[in-house]
Amino acid sequence: MIALISPAYAEGGAPADAGIFNLVLLAGFVVIFYFLMWRPQAKRAKEHKNLIASLAKGTEVVTGGGVLGKVSKVDDNYVVLEVAEGVEMKFQKSSVAAVLPKGTLKSI
């Protein structure tokens, strides 16, 4: 059926210039990328940096691996967590994922 329909061509029409449309589309993608990906990631990184800077002795934290403990010593790059009575483990500061509310760890 399609072979029976002849194509219609415009007389003397020049193709429309899509250069401006392409630039607007590219700018739109950049704005979407900024607001959906880069900005939230930068915000999370800033919050994590502030969390790491605020670590002090006695703070109860959870690491990225899920280890809960109380900070017993803070160094420039490392933090020592007391995970049980008399058991201390050394972690990199960057592995601390979150600070827990006071009193969460009652057994330590």
ChimeraX attribute file (.defattr): number of C-alpha atoms within 10 A of each C-alpha:
attribute: neighborCount
match mode: 1-to-1
recipient: residues
	/A:1	4
	/A:2	6
	/A:3	6
	/A:4	6
	/A:5	7
	/A:6	7
	/A:7	7
	/A:8	6
	/A:9	7
	/A:10	6
	/A:11	6
	/A:12	6
	/A:13	7
	/A:14	7
	/A:15	6
	/A:16	6
	/A:17	8
	/A:18	8
	/A:19	9
	/A:20	9
	/A:21	10
	/A:22	11
	/A:23	11
	/A:24	11
	/A:25	12
	/A:26	12
	/A:27	12
	/A:28	12
	/A:29	11
	/A:30	11
	/A:31	12
	/A:32	12
	/A:33	12
	/A:34	13
	/A:35	11
	/A:36	10
	/A:37	11
	/A:38	11
	/A:39	12
	/A:40	12
	/A:41	13
	/A:42	11
	/A:43	11
	/A:44	11
	/A:45	12
	/A:46	12
	/A:47	12
	/A:48	16
	/A:49	13
	/A:50	11
	/A:51	16
	/A:52	19
	/A:53	11
	/A:54	10
	/A:55	19
	/A:56	15
	/A:57	13
	/A:58	14
	/A:59	17
	/A:60	23
	/A:61	23
	/A:62	17
	/A:63	18
	/A:64	12
	/A:65	9
	/A:66	11
	/A:67	13
	/A:68	21
	/A:69	25
	/A:70	25
	/A:71	21
	/A:72	18
	/A:73	16
	/A:74	17
	/A:75	11
	/A:76	8
	/A:77	10
	/A:78	14
	/A:79	24
	/A:80	19
	/A:81	26
	/A:82	20
	/A:83	19
	/A:84	14
	/A:85	8
	/A:86	7
	/A:87	10
	/A:88	16
	/A:89	14
	/A:90	14
	/A:91	15
	/A:92	14
	/A:93	20
	/A:94	15
	/A:95	15
	/A:96	21
	/A:97	17
	/A:98	15
	/A:99	18
	/A:100	15
	/A:101	10
	/A:102	12
	/A:103	10
	/A:104	13
	/A:105	15
	/A:106	6
	/A:107	8
	/A:108	13
